[in-house]
């Protein structure tokens, strides 16, 4: 991976952390969610790309893998490209090793696309049942398990409701 790609990835990780904090509201500070320094090695990061404090984990129980890919498009999840399978496998393995027991979540965007998220459908249902989830959830299968893909902003709306924040 080149320097430019690493910078783009790091910048996107900081942006996602900022979006989560904004949605969570004023009860949370920068120390509650930020980019994992040097790709790991922080006690509250576990296997996630983000350090998420135990306080915030009660509202947002996800092990987060963040990807920004130049050519990624949302329709690719149905065409079984190797990159998408790799992202999902990476977050599944990370969540299995995660000492906090968080569920896998991929936050992804391509150049000129909105920010999407992908989570195991049953973990999403436990976090917030369907009538409470805004927007559409597009279902697909990976390794025999149903996953949902949706706009990340919809997930942030649910987080804001859970924390009592008004967005």
C-alpha positions as CSV (number, residue, x, y, z in Angstrom):
1,X,0.0,0.0,0.0
2,X,1.4,3.4,-1.0
3,X,1.7,6.4,1.2
4,X,-1.2,8.2,-0.5
5,X,-3.5,5.2,0.2
6,X,-2.4,5.1,3.8
7,X,-3.1,8.8,4.3
8,X,-6.5,8.4,2.6
9,X,-7.4,5.5,4.9
10,X,-6.2,7.3,8.0
11,X,-8.2,10.4,7.1
12,X,-11.3,8.3,6.5
13,X,-10.9,6.5,9.9
14,X,-10.7,9.9,11.6
15,X,-13.8,11.0,9.8
16,X,-15.8,7.9,10.8
17,X,-14.7,8.4,14.4
18,X,-15.8,12.0,14.3
19,X,-19.2,11.0,12.8
20,X,-19.8,8.5,15.6
21,X,-18.9,11.0,18.2
22,X,-21.2,13.7,16.7
23,X,-24.1,11.2,16.6
24,X,-23.4,10.0,20.2
25,X,-23.7,13.6,21.5
26,X,-22.1,15.8,24.0
27,X,-22.0,13.1,26.7
28,X,-19.0,11.7,24.8
29,X,-15.6,13.3,24.1
30,X,-12.8,12.6,21.7
31,X,-11.3,10.1,24.2
32,X,-14.4,7.9,23.7
33,X,-13.9,7.3,20.0
34,X,-10.8,7.8,17.8
35,X,-8.6,6.1,15.2
36,X,-6.5,3.3,16.6
37,X,-2.9,4.6,16.8
38,X,-0.5,2.6,14.6
39,X,-3.1,0.0,13.6
40,X,-3.6,-1.5,17.0
41,X,-1.9,-1.7,20.4
42,X,-4.4,0.2,22.5
43,X,-6.3,-1.4,25.4
44,X,-9.8,-0.2,24.3
45,X,-9.2,-0.8,20.6
46,X,-9.1,-4.6,20.7
47,X,-9.1,-5.7,17.1
48,X,-11.0,-2.6,15.8
49,X,-9.8,0.2,13.6
50,X,-11.3,2.6,16.2
51,X,-10.7,2.9,19.9
52,X,-14.1,2.9,21.5
53,X,-14.4,3.5,25.2
54,X,-16.4,1.0,27.3
55,X,-18.9,3.8,28.0
56,X,-19.6,4.2,24.2
57,X,-19.5,0.5,23.6
58,X,-22.7,0.1,25.6
59,X,-24.4,2.1,22.9
60,X,-22.3,1.1,19.9
61,X,-21.1,-2.6,20.4
62,X,-19.2,-3.0,17.2
63,X,-15.7,-4.0,16.2
64,X,-15.2,-1.7,13.2
65,X,-13.2,-2.3,10.1
66,X,-12.9,0.9,8.0
67,X,-12.2,0.8,4.2
68,X,-11.9,3.6,1.6
69,X,-11.3,2.1,-1.8
70,X,-11.0,4.0,-5.0
71,X,-13.1,1.7,-7.2
72,X,-15.5,0.2,-4.6
73,X,-19.3,0.5,-5.4
74,X,-22.2,-0.8,-3.3
75,X,-23.4,-3.2,-6.0
76,X,-20.1,-5.2,-5.7
77,X,-21.3,-7.1,-2.7
78,X,-23.6,-9.2,-5.0
79,X,-20.8,-10.0,-7.4
80,X,-18.5,-11.7,-4.9
81,X,-15.3,-9.8,-5.6
82,X,-12.3,-10.9,-3.6
83,X,-11.8,-7.5,-1.9
84,X,-15.3,-7.5,-0.3
85,X,-14.9,-11.1,0.9
86,X,-11.5,-10.1,2.3
87,X,-13.0,-7.1,4.2
88,X,-15.8,-9.3,5.6
89,X,-13.4,-12.1,6.6
90,X,-11.0,-9.6,8.2
91,X,-13.7,-8.1,10.4
92,X,-15.2,-11.5,11.3
93,X,-11.8,-12.8,12.4
94,X,-11.1,-9.5,14.3
95,X,-14.5,-9.7,16.1
96,X,-13.8,-13.3,17.1
97,X,-10.5,-12.2,18.7
98,X,-12.1,-9.0,20.2
99,X,-11.8,-9.2,24.0
100,X,-14.9,-7.0,24.3
101,X,-17.2,-9.4,22.4
102,X,-18.3,-6.8,19.9
103,X,-20.0,-7.6,16.6
104,X,-18.4,-7.1,13.2
105,X,-19.1,-3.9,11.2
106,X,-17.4,-2.8,8.0
107,X,-17.7,0.9,7.2
108,X,-16.8,1.5,3.5
109,X,-16.9,4.0,0.7
110,X,-15.5,4.3,-2.7
111,X,-14.5,7.5,-4.5
112,X,-17.7,9.4,-5.2
113,X,-20.0,7.1,-3.2
114,X,-21.8,7.6,0.0
115,X,-20.6,5.9,3.2
116,X,-22.0,2.5,3.6
117,X,-21.9,-0.1,6.4
118,X,-22.2,-3.8,6.5
119,X,-23.1,-5.9,9.6
120,X,-24.4,-9.4,10.3
121,X,-28.1,-9.0,10.0
122,X,-29.0,-10.8,13.2
123,X,-26.6,-8.6,15.3
124,X,-28.2,-5.5,13.7
125,X,-31.6,-6.8,14.6
126,X,-30.5,-7.2,18.2
127,X,-29.1,-3.7,18.3
128,X,-32.2,-2.2,16.8
129,X,-35.3,-4.0,15.5
130,X,-36.5,-3.3,11.9
131,X,-39.2,-0.7,12.4
132,X,-36.7,1.4,14.3
133,X,-34.0,1.3,11.7
134,X,-34.3,4.1,9.2
135,X,-33.7,3.5,5.5
136,X,-33.2,0.3,3.6
137,X,-31.2,-2.7,4.6
138,X,-30.0,-4.7,1.5
139,X,-29.4,-8.3,2.4
140,X,-26.6,-10.6,1.0
141,X,-24.9,-13.7,2.1
142,X,-21.3,-14.2,3.1
143,X,-20.0,-17.6,4.4
144,X,-23.6,-18.8,4.8
145,X,-24.6,-15.9,7.0
146,X,-27.0,-13.1,6.1
147,X,-25.5,-9.6,6.2
148,X,-27.1,-6.3,5.8
149,X,-25.7,-3.3,3.9
150,X,-27.1,0.2,4.6
151,X,-26.1,3.8,4.6
152,X,-23.8,4.5,7.6
153,X,-25.8,7.7,8.3
154,X,-28.8,5.5,9.1
155,X,-26.8,3.7,11.8
156,X,-25.6,7.0,13.2
157,X,-29.3,8.1,13.5
158,X,-30.0,5.0,15.6
159,X,-27.0,5.7,17.7
160,X,-28.2,9.3,18.3
161,X,-31.6,8.0,19.5
162,X,-29.9,5.4,21.8
163,X,-27.8,8.1,23.5
164,X,-30.6,10.6,23.6
165,X,-28.9,13.0,21.2
166,X,-30.8,15.1,18.8
167,X,-29.2,15.2,15.4
